[in-house]
Amino acid sequence: MDIHSLLSFLGGKEMIGIIISGHGTFAEGIYSTVKLIAGEQPNIEIVNFLEEDNCESLQEKIEKAIEKIGEQNGIVCFTDLVGGTPFKVCSTIAATNENIKVIGGTNVPMLLSSIFFREKTLNEFVSASIEQGVNNIKTFSMNTINKNCEEGI
């Protein structure tokens, strides 16, 4: 029984699938941070775009990741750079499938908080993820220096 059948059988709500892709091992690295903080997460696939890859091999990897996750509640591809090869390849795939969305400029707060939005609609998920990514970009100020290191995540 696959995950979709199991969730339906148990009356559970399916969640949005996540693909993380970026140049080099960006995807692997950012997901290792998420796992350190929140633990292993279901329905997340990592697709590295390595030096030996090209557009065609990256597209094959992403299509395999989509197939592995399944598209029932949608998939969001989180990529490192808007306009970069992983973003372009994911966008090409998404252009022919309304259940796939692409976000560029992925950061840790965006990805970390997105795991809590996975039962939203696809459009709500994308909006909430982007909002968290933007809202968690800050600059250092002197009033933050007095906080105890243990107060962090």
Stockholm file with secondary structure:
# STOCKHOLM 1.0

chainA/1-153         MDIHSLLSFLGGKEMIGIIISGHGTFAEGIYSTVKLIAGEQPNIEIVNFLEEDNCESLQEKIEKAIEKIGEQNGIVCFTDLVGGTPFKVCSTIAATNENIKVIGGTNVPMLLSSIFFREKTLNEFVSASIEQGVNNIKTFSMNTINKNCEEGI
#=GR chainA/1-153 SS CCHHHHHHHHTCCCCCEEEEEEEBTHHHHHHHHHHHHHCCCTTEEEEEECTTCCHHHHHHHHHHHHHHHCSTTCEEEEESSTTSHHHHHHHHHHTTCTTEEEECSCCHHHHHHHTTSTTSCHHHHHHHHHHHHHHTCCCCCGGGTTSCGGGCC
#=GC SS_cons         CCHHHHHHHHTCCCCCEEEEEEEBTHHHHHHHHHHHHHCCCTTEEEEEECTTCCHHHHHHHHHHHHHHHCSTTCEEEEESSTTSHHHHHHHHHHTTCTTEEEECSCCHHHHHHHTTSTTSCHHHHHHHHHHHHHHTCCCCCGGGTTSCGGGCC
//
